[in-house]
Amino acid sequence: MKTAILSAAVLFAAAPAFAGPYANIEANSGFTGSDYTGTSTDFHLGVEGSSGAAAYYIQGGPTVVSPDGGESETILTAKLGGSVAASEKLSVYGEISAAFDDVNNYGSKVGVKYAF
């Protein structure tokens, strides 16, 4: 999986006419009820682009995982996503994410967005 993500990153980075590089720092905190459980902070580099009605991005880099009351650790994470305009007001999007540690973790999300 790591090889596929890195290969896609190189492929997109090699097409500067279609893709633009960016940096993304994102902190995600968790709570169970009102109990804080921790924060994960991504320090990602990526590329994004579009072709017609479709847009895409791929990003990756270190993530600092800081559990509440625990010791922080740094792991490698990546995301691949995109969207397609179904109409002028409706788009469909999706994302696949991965975290590479002792046990690799994967996630996905899909959705639709309607603009009023």
Rosetta constraint file for C-alpha pairs under 8 A:
AtomPair CA 1 CA 5 HARMONIC 6.30 0.50
AtomPair CA 2 CA 6 HARMONIC 6.12 0.50
AtomPair CA 3 CA 7 HARMONIC 5.91 0.50
AtomPair CA 4 CA 8 HARMONIC 6.14 0.50
AtomPair CA 5 CA 9 HARMONIC 6.22 0.50
AtomPair CA 5 CA 78 HARMONIC 7.51 0.50
AtomPair CA 6 CA 10 HARMONIC 6.28 0.50
AtomPair CA 7 CA 11 HARMONIC 6.16 0.50
AtomPair CA 8 CA 12 HARMONIC 6.12 0.50
AtomPair CA 8 CA 58 HARMONIC 7.73 0.50
AtomPair CA 9 CA 13 HARMONIC 5.97 0.50
AtomPair CA 9 CA 46 HARMONIC 7.55 0.50
AtomPair CA 9 CA 47 HARMONIC 7.42 0.50
AtomPair CA 9 CA 58 HARMONIC 6.40 0.50
AtomPair CA 9 CA 59 HARMONIC 7.47 0.50
AtomPair CA 10 CA 14 HARMONIC 6.02 0.50
AtomPair CA 11 CA 15 HARMONIC 6.86 0.50
AtomPair CA 12 CA 16 HARMONIC 7.58 0.50
AtomPair CA 12 CA 18 HARMONIC 7.97 0.50
AtomPair CA 12 CA 19 HARMONIC 6.35 0.50
AtomPair CA 12 CA 47 HARMONIC 6.71 0.50
AtomPair CA 12 CA 48 HARMONIC 7.99 0.50
AtomPair CA 13 CA 19 HARMONIC 6.74 0.50
AtomPair CA 13 CA 20 HARMONIC 7.93 0.50
AtomPair CA 13 CA 21 HARMONIC 7.51 0.50
AtomPair CA 13 CA 47 HARMONIC 6.53 0.50
AtomPair CA 15 CA 19 HARMONIC 6.08 0.50
AtomPair CA 16 CA 20 HARMONIC 6.39 0.50
AtomPair CA 18 CA 49 HARMONIC 5.49 0.50
AtomPair CA 18 CA 50 HARMONIC 6.69 0.50
AtomPair CA 18 CA 51 HARMONIC 7.64 0.50
AtomPair CA 19 CA 47 HARMONIC 5.78 0.50
AtomPair CA 19 CA 48 HARMONIC 5.04 0.50
AtomPair CA 19 CA 49 HARMONIC 4.25 0.50
AtomPair CA 19 CA 50 HARMONIC 7.38 0.50
AtomPair CA 20 CA 47 HARMONIC 5.20 0.50
AtomPair CA 20 CA 48 HARMONIC 5.26 0.50
AtomPair CA 20 CA 49 HARMONIC 6.12 0.50
AtomPair CA 21 CA 45 HARMONIC 7.38 0.50
AtomPair CA 21 CA 46 HARMONIC 5.58 0.50
AtomPair CA 21 CA 47 HARMONIC 4.22 0.50
AtomPair CA 21 CA 48 HARMONIC 6.49 0.50
AtomPair CA 22 CA 45 HARMONIC 5.89 0.50
AtomPair CA 22 CA 46 HARMONIC 5.34 0.50
AtomPair CA 22 CA 47 HARMONIC 5.97 0.50
AtomPair CA 22 CA 48 HARMONIC 7.71 0.50
AtomPair CA 23 CA 43 HARMONIC 7.59 0.50
AtomPair CA 23 CA 44 HARMONIC 5.83 0.50
AtomPair CA 23 CA 45 HARMONIC 4.56 0.50
AtomPair CA 23 CA 46 HARMONIC 6.27 0.50
AtomPair CA 24 CA 42 HARMONIC 7.42 0.50
AtomPair CA 24 CA 43 HARMONIC 6.20 0.50
AtomPair CA 24 CA 44 HARMONIC 5.16 0.50
AtomPair CA 24 CA 45 HARMONIC 6.25 0.50
AtomPair CA 24 CA 46 HARMONIC 7.66 0.50
AtomPair CA 25 CA 41 HARMONIC 7.00 0.50
AtomPair CA 25 CA 42 HARMONIC 5.39 0.50
AtomPair CA 25 CA 43 HARMONIC 4.80 0.50
AtomPair CA 25 CA 44 HARMONIC 6.26 0.50
AtomPair CA 26 CA 41 HARMONIC 5.54 0.50
AtomPair CA 26 CA 42 HARMONIC 5.14 0.50
AtomPair CA 26 CA 43 HARMONIC 7.01 0.50
AtomPair CA 27 CA 39 HARMONIC 6.57 0.50
AtomPair CA 27 CA 40 HARMONIC 5.68 0.50
AtomPair CA 27 CA 41 HARMONIC 4.19 0.50
AtomPair CA 27 CA 42 HARMONIC 6.36 0.50
AtomPair CA 28 CA 39 HARMONIC 5.46 0.50
AtomPair CA 28 CA 40 HARMONIC 5.30 0.50
AtomPair CA 28 CA 41 HARMONIC 6.33 0.50
AtomPair CA 29 CA 36 HARMONIC 7.75 0.50
AtomPair CA 29 CA 37 HARMONIC 7.47 0.50
AtomPair CA 29 CA 38 HARMONIC 5.65 0.50
AtomPair CA 29 CA 39 HARMONIC 4.14 0.50
AtomPair CA 29 CA 40 HARMONIC 6.46 0.50
AtomPair CA 30 CA 36 HARMONIC 6.07 0.50
AtomPair CA 30 CA 37 HARMONIC 5.29 0.50
AtomPair CA 30 CA 38 HARMONIC 5.57 0.50
AtomPair CA 30 CA 39 HARMONIC 6.35 0.50
AtomPair CA 31 CA 35 HARMONIC 5.32 0.50
AtomPair CA 31 CA 36 HARMONIC 4.45 0.50
AtomPair CA 31 CA 37 HARMONIC 5.30 0.50
AtomPair CA 31 CA 38 HARMONIC 7.53 0.50
AtomPair CA 32 CA 36 HARMONIC 6.59 0.50
AtomPair CA 32 CA 37 HARMONIC 6.92 0.50
AtomPair CA 36 CA 68 HARMONIC 6.74 0.50
AtomPair CA 37 CA 67 HARMONIC 6.00 0.50
AtomPair CA 37 CA 68 HARMONIC 5.10 0.50
AtomPair CA 38 CA 65 HARMONIC 7.71 0.50
AtomPair CA 38 CA 66 HARMONIC 5.54 0.50
AtomPair CA 38 CA 67 HARMONIC 4.02 0.50
AtomPair CA 38 CA 68 HARMONIC 4.60 0.50
AtomPair CA 39 CA 65 HARMONIC 6.18 0.50
AtomPair CA 39 CA 66 HARMONIC 5.22 0.50
AtomPair CA 39 CA 67 HARMONIC 6.27 0.50
AtomPair CA 39 CA 68 HARMONIC 7.81 0.50
AtomPair CA 40 CA 63 HARMONIC 6.46 0.50
AtomPair CA 40 CA 64 HARMONIC 5.57 0.50
AtomPair CA 40 CA 65 HARMONIC 4.39 0.50
AtomPair CA 40 CA 66 HARMONIC 5.97 0.50
AtomPair CA 41 CA 63 HARMONIC 5.36 0.50
AtomPair CA 41 CA 64 HARMONIC 5.18 0.50
AtomPair CA 41 CA 65 HARMONIC 6.59 0.50
AtomPair CA 42 CA 61 HARMONIC 7.18 0.50
AtomPair CA 42 CA 62 HARMONIC 6.19 0.50
AtomPair CA 42 CA 63 HARMONIC 4.31 0.50
AtomPair CA 42 CA 64 HARMONIC 6.61 0.50
AtomPair CA 42 CA 77 HARMONIC 7.77 0.50
AtomPair CA 43 CA 60 HARMONIC 7.77 0.50
AtomPair CA 43 CA 61 HARMONIC 5.86 0.50
AtomPair CA 43 CA 62 HARMONIC 5.58 0.50
AtomPair CA 43 CA 63 HARMONIC 5.99 0.50
AtomPair CA 44 CA 59 HARMONIC 5.90 0.50
AtomPair CA 44 CA 60 HARMONIC 4.77 0.50
AtomPair CA 44 CA 61 HARMONIC 4.54 0.50
AtomPair CA 44 CA 62 HARMONIC 6.67 0.50
AtomPair CA 44 CA 63 HARMONIC 7.98 0.50
AtomPair CA 44 CA 78 HARMONIC 7.83 0.50
AtomPair CA 45 CA 59 HARMONIC 5.40 0.50
AtomPair CA 45 CA 60 HARMONIC 5.70 0.50
AtomPair CA 45 CA 61 HARMONIC 6.38 0.50
AtomPair CA 46 CA 57 HARMONIC 6.98 0.50
AtomPair CA 46 CA 58 HARMONIC 5.42 0.50
AtomPair CA 46 CA 59 HARMONIC 3.82 0.50
AtomPair CA 46 CA 60 HARMONIC 6.39 0.50
AtomPair CA 47 CA 57 HARMONIC 5.62 0.50
AtomPair CA 47 CA 58 HARMONIC 5.68 0.50
AtomPair CA 47 CA 59 HARMONIC 6.49 0.50
AtomPair CA 48 CA 55 HARMONIC 7.44 0.50
AtomPair CA 48 CA 56 HARMONIC 5.54 0.50
AtomPair CA 48 CA 57 HARMONIC 4.12 0.50
AtomPair CA 48 CA 58 HARMONIC 6.60 0.50
AtomPair CA 49 CA 55 HARMONIC 5.72 0.50
AtomPair CA 49 CA 56 HARMONIC 5.56 0.50
AtomPair CA 49 CA 57 HARMONIC 6.56 0.50
AtomPair CA 50 CA 54 HARMONIC 5.53 0.50
AtomPair CA 50 CA 55 HARMONIC 4.03 0.50
AtomPair CA 50 CA 56 HARMONIC 6.11 0.50
AtomPair CA 51 CA 55 HARMONIC 6.40 0.50
AtomPair CA 53 CA 84 HARMONIC 5.53 0.50
AtomPair CA 53 CA 85 HARMONIC 5.15 0.50
AtomPair CA 53 CA 86 HARMONIC 7.87 0.50
AtomPair CA 54 CA 82 HARMONIC 7.19 0.50
AtomPair CA 54 CA 83 HARMONIC 5.68 0.50
AtomPair CA 54 CA 84 HARMONIC 4.36 0.50
AtomPair CA 54 CA 85 HARMONIC 6.49 0.50
AtomPair CA 55 CA 82 HARMONIC 5.32 0.50
AtomPair CA 55 CA 83 HARMONIC 5.28 0.50
AtomPair CA 55 CA 84 HARMONIC 6.45 0.50
AtomPair CA 56 CA 80 HARMONIC 7.70 0.50
AtomPair CA 56 CA 81 HARMONIC 5.67 0.50
AtomPair CA 56 CA 82 HARMONIC 3.97 0.50
AtomPair CA 56 CA 83 HARMONIC 6.49 0.50
AtomPair CA 57 CA 79 HARMONIC 7.99 0.50
AtomPair CA 57 CA 80 HARMONIC 5.85 0.50
AtomPair CA 57 CA 81 HARMONIC 5.41 0.50
AtomPair CA 57 CA 82 HARMONIC 6.09 0.50
AtomPair CA 58 CA 78 HARMONIC 7.50 0.50
AtomPair CA 58 CA 79 HARMONIC 5.73 0.50
AtomPair CA 58 CA 80 HARMONIC 4.42 0.50
AtomPair CA 58 CA 81 HARMONIC 6.48 0.50
AtomPair CA 59 CA 78 HARMONIC 5.58 0.50
AtomPair CA 59 CA 79 HARMONIC 5.36 0.50
AtomPair CA 59 CA 80 HARMONIC 6.58 0.50
AtomPair CA 60 CA 76 HARMONIC 7.40 0.50
AtomPair CA 60 CA 77 HARMONIC 5.57 0.50
AtomPair CA 60 CA 78 HARMONIC 3.92 0.50
AtomPair CA 60 CA 79 HARMONIC 6.25 0.50
AtomPair CA 61 CA 76 HARMONIC 5.59 0.50
AtomPair CA 61 CA 77 HARMONIC 5.68 0.50
AtomPair CA 61 CA 78 HARMONIC 6.47 0.50
AtomPair CA 62 CA 74 HARMONIC 6.26 0.50
AtomPair CA 62 CA 75 HARMONIC 5.57 0.50
AtomPair CA 62 CA 76 HARMONIC 4.63 0.50
AtomPair CA 62 CA 77 HARMONIC 6.08 0.50
AtomPair CA 63 CA 74 HARMONIC 5.46 0.50
AtomPair CA 63 CA 75 HARMONIC 5.35 0.50
AtomPair CA 63 CA 76 HARMONIC 6.04 0.50
AtomPair CA 63 CA 77 HARMONIC 6.27 0.50
AtomPair CA 64 CA 72 HARMONIC 6.63 0.50
AtomPair CA 64 CA 73 HARMONIC 5.70 0.50
AtomPair CA 64 CA 74 HARMONIC 4.43 0.50
AtomPair CA 64 CA 75 HARMONIC 6.59 0.50
AtomPair CA 65 CA 72 HARMONIC 5.46 0.50
AtomPair CA 65 CA 73 HARMONIC 5.35 0.50
AtomPair CA 65 CA 74 HARMONIC 6.10 0.50
AtomPair CA 65 CA 75 HARMONIC 7.52 0.50
AtomPair CA 66 CA 70 HARMONIC 6.87 0.50
AtomPair CA 66 CA 71 HARMONIC 6.55 0.50
AtomPair CA 66 CA 72 HARMONIC 4.37 0.50
AtomPair CA 66 CA 73 HARMONIC 6.77 0.50
AtomPair CA 67 CA 71 HARMONIC 6.81 0.50
AtomPair CA 67 CA 72 HARMONIC 6.64 0.50
AtomPair CA 75 CA 99 HARMONIC 7.04 0.50
AtomPair CA 75 CA 100 HARMONIC 6.33 0.50
AtomPair CA 75 CA 101 HARMONIC 6.07 0.50
AtomPair CA 76 CA 99 HARMONIC 5.96 0.50
AtomPair CA 76 CA 100 HARMONIC 5.37 0.50
AtomPair CA 76 CA 101 HARMONIC 7.25 0.50
AtomPair CA 77 CA 97 HARMONIC 7.44 0.50
AtomPair CA 77 CA 98 HARMONIC 5.55 0.50
AtomPair CA 77 CA 99 HARMONIC 4.34 0.50
AtomPair CA 77 CA 100 HARMONIC 6.09 0.50
AtomPair CA 78 CA 97 HARMONIC 5.69 0.50
AtomPair CA 78 CA 98 HARMONIC 5.37 0.50
AtomPair CA 78 CA 99 HARMONIC 6.68 0.50
AtomPair CA 79 CA 95 HARMONIC 6.77 0.50
AtomPair CA 79 CA 96 HARMONIC 5.68 0.50
AtomPair CA 79 CA 97 HARMONIC 4.31 0.50
AtomPair CA 79 CA 98 HARMONIC 6.50 0.50
AtomPair CA 80 CA 95 HARMONIC 5.60 0.50
AtomPair CA 80 CA 96 HARMONIC 5.30 0.50
AtomPair CA 80 CA 97 HARMONIC 6.45 0.50
AtomPair CA 81 CA 93 HARMONIC 7.47 0.50
AtomPair CA 81 CA 94 HARMONIC 5.49 0.50
AtomPair CA 81 CA 95 HARMONIC 4.02 0.50
AtomPair CA 81 CA 96 HARMONIC 6.22 0.50
AtomPair CA 82 CA 93 HARMONIC 5.66 0.50
AtomPair CA 82 CA 94 HARMONIC 5.69 0.50
AtomPair CA 82 CA 95 HARMONIC 6.60 0.50
AtomPair CA 83 CA 91 HARMONIC 6.60 0.50
AtomPair CA 83 CA 92 HARMONIC 5.44 0.50
AtomPair CA 83 CA 93 HARMONIC 4.04 0.50
AtomPair CA 83 CA 94 HARMONIC 6.44 0.50
AtomPair CA 84 CA 91 HARMONIC 5.52 0.50
AtomPair CA 84 CA 92 HARMONIC 5.37 0.50
AtomPair CA 84 CA 93 HARMONIC 6.46 0.50
AtomPair CA 85 CA 89 HARMONIC 7.84 0.50
AtomPair CA 85 CA 90 HARMONIC 6.11 0.50
AtomPair CA 85 CA 91 HARMONIC 4.22 0.50
AtomPair CA 85 CA 92 HARMONIC 6.47 0.50
AtomPair CA 86 CA 90 HARMONIC 5.44 0.50
AtomPair CA 86 CA 91 HARMONIC 5.11 0.50
AtomPair CA 86 CA 92 HARMONIC 6.77 0.50
AtomPair CA 87 CA 91 HARMONIC 6.78 0.50
AtomPair CA 89 CA 114 HARMONIC 5.52 0.50
AtomPair CA 89 CA 115 HARMONIC 4.99 0.50
AtomPair CA 89 CA 116 HARMONIC 7.08 0.50
AtomPair CA 90 CA 112 HARMONIC 7.02 0.50
AtomPair CA 90 CA 113 HARMONIC 5.70 0.50
AtomPair CA 90 CA 114 HARMONIC 4.58 0.50
AtomPair CA 90 CA 115 HARMONIC 6.53 0.50
AtomPair CA 91 CA 112 HARMONIC 5.64 0.50
AtomPair CA 91 CA 113 HARMONIC 5.26 0.50
AtomPair CA 91 CA 114 HARMONIC 6.63 0.50
AtomPair CA 92 CA 110 HARMONIC 7.58 0.50
AtomPair CA 92 CA 111 HARMONIC 5.86 0.50
AtomPair CA 92 CA 112 HARMONIC 4.43 0.50
AtomPair CA 92 CA 113 HARMONIC 6.39 0.50
AtomPair CA 93 CA 110 HARMONIC 5.65 0.50
AtomPair CA 93 CA 111 HARMONIC 5.42 0.50
AtomPair CA 93 CA 112 HARMONIC 6.14 0.50
AtomPair CA 93 CA 113 HARMONIC 7.81 0.50
AtomPair CA 94 CA 108 HARMONIC 7.33 0.50
AtomPair CA 94 CA 109 HARMONIC 5.46 0.50
AtomPair CA 94 CA 110 HARMONIC 4.18 0.50
AtomPair CA 94 CA 111 HARMONIC 6.41 0.50
AtomPair CA 95 CA 108 HARMONIC 5.50 0.50
AtomPair CA 95 CA 109 HARMONIC 5.29 0.50
AtomPair CA 95 CA 110 HARMONIC 6.56 0.50
AtomPair CA 96 CA 106 HARMONIC 7.31 0.50
AtomPair CA 96 CA 107 HARMONIC 5.75 0.50
AtomPair CA 96 CA 108 HARMONIC 4.46 0.50
AtomPair CA 96 CA 109 HARMONIC 6.74 0.50
AtomPair CA 97 CA 106 HARMONIC 5.59 0.50
AtomPair CA 97 CA 107 HARMONIC 5.03 0.50
AtomPair CA 97 CA 108 HARMONIC 6.14 0.50
AtomPair CA 98 CA 104 HARMONIC 7.17 0.50
AtomPair CA 98 CA 105 HARMONIC 5.63 0.50
AtomPair CA 98 CA 106 HARMONIC 4.40 0.50
AtomPair CA 98 CA 107 HARMONIC 6.37 0.50
AtomPair CA 99 CA 104 HARMONIC 5.75 0.50
AtomPair CA 99 CA 105 HARMONIC 5.13 0.50
AtomPair CA 99 CA 106 HARMONIC 6.44 0.50
AtomPair CA 100 CA 104 HARMONIC 4.70 0.50
AtomPair CA 100 CA 105 HARMONIC 6.64 0.50
AtomPair CA 101 CA 105 HARMONIC 7.85 0.50
